[in-house]
Amino acid sequence: MDLPELLRTICRRWFPVAPFRLAPLSGGGFSGSPVWIVEPLDAAGSAAGRYVLKGFAQGWPLERGVAIHRLVSALREAGIDAVPPSLPLSPPGQGTIAADGEGRLWEMTQWRPGEPVPAPSARQARAAVETLTRIHVAAHGTDGGAGKDVGLPPAWGRRAEALRAVIATGWGQPPAVAPGRQSPLQLAVAERKRAAASKLQGRGGLPWLKRLAELSPPPVALQPVLRDIWQAHMLFVGDQVSAVIDFHACGIDTPATDLARLLGSWEPPTADRAERGPLTEVWREALIEYEAIRPLSADERFLIDLLHVTGVVGGLQHWFRWVLDEHRPFPDPSRVVPRIDFLMKNLDSILEQTDAGHRRLH
């Protein structure tokens, strides 16, 4: 079955009778999961609504998809309107997730207007963090969040593994592609890998990374969090949050993971990152908004900075591996290099703070 026919068959699970229009959603994510706009049509041929059809990763287990939709429903029941609802299948009573018979699950969510903001104003940052706080509070009260043990954040385990990979090579290994056969993307990423290796070697970065990798972060309360909430997944109309999208990475971790991911994905409110110090200082005003609803412990604040720093290094490690070693295809390769360049700027900032003695993570 070709893709258009498959998509139309899947859409019939939600719209068994009404005609509809299908169009790919531009600016989709890096994962390659298919994302389409669906517009059911009225008798006059006009759009009678707008929805987003998205596929889960190939082979995604149904029970995990159901758990994510259960969390989405709980957040909406808690009054968080920025979370788009999942459309139930037709006829009712069959849930909200369809299987296509080819190993992929699909969901249909309400479309929301809005755009991501790479460099939010102070008002936008406060609105986003206030929304995230409400999500954390509501998620803690769900079946998946109640009574969770205090423990080591899973996010640290993933980052520590990436740190060890960087320490082992210093990013000094040559690309796994034969000379003269690299794609333009591989050439661009290889150049950035060499630059990253030079930064680590020339500024004492590797000894510092070794000390970080040896850390034993404090145990903290764990609960359902978003885990992939970055600037592309927080949409605004003006100064207001219009939507929080893409819940597929949800899992049990510390709320500090989400704060490090979101705040670290934004351009800071000042160009002088070194003087402003760690992430918790750069976004001090936004975190005041967070703590007005859910106070942060000293350990959680520590983890925000630690997970941001190690997330930058780990993020670069992942991109270098995906492009140069695994030769992964990307739906829009033109978006890869800007993403790496943003992480490179963050790496510069982190090393500057380390040189200046501002990095208090040991």
N, C-alpha and C positions, 0 to 999 in steps of 0.2 A: 504494500500500500504506500503510495507516494505521500509526501508531507501534507499538501493541501487536502487530500482526501482523508488522511488520518485526522487532521485538525477538525475538519467538518464533522467527522464521525464522533470525535470526543465532545465537541460543542453540543451535539444533539443530546448528550447526557444532561445538559442544563436547559437547553432550548429545543425540546423535541418537535415543536411545530413551527415556531416563529422563524422567519428568514433572518439572516444576520450577515454582517460584513466582518471580514477578517483582515487584519493588517499587522505586520511585524512591528513590535515596539522598538523604536530606535533608542540607542544608548543603553542597551541591556547590560547585564553584568559580565564579569570576566569568566564565570563558570561555564558558559556555553549552554546553559539550560535554555530551552526555547521559551520566548515570552512574546505574546501576541495580544493585540487589542481586539476585543469582540464587541460589536454593536448590534444588538437585536433591532429589527426594523418594524415599524408600525405599518398599518394598511397603506399609508401614503408613501412608504419607502423612506421615512425619516428615522433617524436613530432614536430608539425608545430607552436608551440607557447605554452605559459604557462600562466594560469590565476588562479585567486583565486575566488572560489564560496563561498559566505558567506550568512548565513541567518540572517535576522533581528530578534529582540526579538519577541516571539510569540505575536500576536495581534497588532503588530506595525502598525500604520495608514499609508496608502499609501501616503497621502499628506505630511507627515513629511519625509518619505524616499525620495520623489521627491524633497523637499526643500533642503535636504542634497546633493543630486546629482547635483542640480542646483548650490550650493555653490562650489562643487568640480569642476564643469565645469568652473566656474568663476575664480577659483584659477589657473587652467591650462591655461585659456586664458590670465591670467596675467603673464604667463611665468614661473610658479612654477612647474618645471618638476618633483620634488620629490613627488608630489601628483599623485598617479597612476590613470589613466583614468578609467571611468566606461564603460564597453562594451555595445553598443546598442543591443537591441533585434533584432532578424531576423524574418521577413523582416524589413527593417528600418521604422522609423516613429511610433514605438510602445513604445518608451521610453527605459529605462535602468533597470527597476525593474520588476521581474516576481513574480506572486503569485502562490502558490502551491495548492490552494483549501482547505488547512487544517489549515488556519489561520496564515501562515508565508509568509513573503516576502523575496525575494532573490535578490542578486546583483552579478555581475561578474566583477572583476577588473583585470587589468593587473598585473601579478606577477612581483615583483622586487627583485633582489638579495640584500643581506645585513643582518646584524645582529644588535640587540640592544647592547648597550655598557653601562653596569652598572656604570663604573667609567671612564668617557671620559677624554681624554687628553685635554689640553687647546685649542688645534687647533680644536678638534672635538666639544667641547662645543661651541666655537665661531661659527663654521659652523652650528650647530643645532639651536642656538639662532638667527643667521642671517636668516635661513630658516623660523623660526617661525615669525620673524618680518615681512618678506615679506608676509606671510600668513595673518597676522593681517592687514597690510596695504591694501592688495587686498580685504579681506573680508569686510573691512569698506566701500569700494566702491561698494559693491553689493547692490541689491535692499533691501536685508534684513538688511544691515548695514547703509544705508544712512538715516540721520536725526533722529537717535535714541536718545531718551532723556537721560539726565544725571540722574542717580538714584543710589539707593543702590544695590550693586552687588547681584544677586540671590545666588551666591556661599556663601556669608556670611550667608544668611538665613538658608541654609542647615547645615553649620558648627555650627551656634549658637544653632540649635536644637540638634545636637549631643552633644555639650558642656553641655547643660542642662540635657541631659540624663546621662552623666558621673557624673555631680555634684550631681544628685539625688541619685546615688548609690555609688559613689566612686569606682566603679567596685568591690564592695564588695559582691554582691549577688552571691550565689552559682549557678553553672550550672543547667539548667533545665532538666538534664538527671539523672535518678536514679543511685545511686552508684552501681558500678559493671557492668553497662551496657553501659558505655561510649566506643566509638570507640577510636582507637589510636589517631586519629586527635583531637577528643574532649578532650582527656586527655592532649595532648600537648598544646592545646589552653587554657584549664582551668588553667594549670600551668602558662602560660604567663599572663593570666588575674590576677591571684593572685600576680604575680611579679609587674605588672603595678599598681595595687591597693596599694601595699607596697611603690612603688616609690612616688605616689601622696601623700600618708598619711605621709610618713617620710620626705618629702622635701618641705612641704608647698605648694604642687601643687594645692590642692583643693581651697584654698582662691584665689590663682592666677587665676585659671580657672573661678571663680565667677566674678572676676574683668573683665576678658576678655569677658565673656558672657554679661556683662552690657555695653560694648562699643557700641557706635553708629558710625560705620565707615563712612568716608566721601563719599558723592555721587560722582560718577565718570562717564565718558562717557561709554556707553554700546554699544556693537556691536556683530556680530557673532564671536564666538571663538570656539576652539576645545573642551575644558573642560576635556578631558580625554587624554591629551598628556603627557604621562610619558615615561620612558626610553624604555619600551617594544614596543612603537609605533613610535620610531624614529630610523630608521635603517641606518647603515653605511657600506660603503665599503672603507676601509682605513680611511682616515681623512674626507671623503666626505659623506654628507647625501645622501643616495640612495633612501630613501622612507620615507614618513610620512603616516602611515596607521591607519585605523579604525576611521572613521568620525561619527560614529553612535551617539555619545554623543553631537554633535555640538548643540549650542544654543546661546542665547543672554546673555552676561555677560561681565565682564571686561577682557581685555588682561592680567591683573595681575593674573587672575585665571590660565591661561595657564603657565605663567612663574613660579608661585609657584608650580604647579603640576610637570612640567618638571624638574626644577632645584632641587626641593626637592626629586625627585625620584633617583637622581644620588648620588653616593658616592662622598663626597667633595674632592677637590684637596689637602686637608691637613687632617691628622688624628686628629689634635687638633681642634675640632670644637668649644670648649668653647672660646678659645682665638680669633677665627675669628669672632665670634658674629653671627648676623642675616644672613639670606639667601642672602640678597642683598650685604652683605660684603663678604660672602664666594665665591660668583660668580660675584664679582665686574667686572672682566675682560670680562666675557661673556656679562654682561649687557651693557658694553661700546659698544660692537658690536651691541646690540639691539638699543641703543640710537643713533647710527650713522645714523640709518634710521628712527626710530620713537622715539623721545624723550619721556621719562616717566615723568609724573608730580610727585610732592612730594607725593600726595595722592596715586598714583598708586604704588610708591615704598613702602609706608607704607603698602598697601594692600598685596603686595607680601609677606612680612614678616608675616603679620597677618594671611593670608590665609594658609600659610605653617604651622605655629604653630598649628592653629586650625584644619587644615587638618590632621596632624599627630594624634592628639587626636581623631578627628572624625573618621579617618580611623581605628584606633584600636577599637573604639566603634562599628563600623559596622562589623568588622571581629568577634569580640566576640559575637555579637548578631546573625550573620549569622550561626556561627558554633555551639554555645552553646544553643541558644534559639530557632532559627528557624530550626536547623539541616539541613541546605541546602546541597545538593549534589554538588560536584565540579568535573569537567571533569578530573582534575589531582590533587588529594588532596596533593600530595607530594610538590606542589608548594605553598601551603597555609602557612605553618609554616615559610619558609624563608621570605615570604612577611611580616608576622607579626613581625618576628625578625628584619627586616630592620626598620619597624616603631618603634619598641622598642628602637633601637639604636638612632633613631631621638628623641624619648621621653627623653632618657638620655641626649642628647645634649641640648635639650630645657631647661630641668630642671637645667643643669649645667650653662647655660647662665643666667637663672633667678637668681640662687644663686650668680653668679658673678656680677649681676647688668647690664648685657649686653642687656637684653631684653627690648627694648624701645618701648613698645606698649601701654603705658597708657597715 
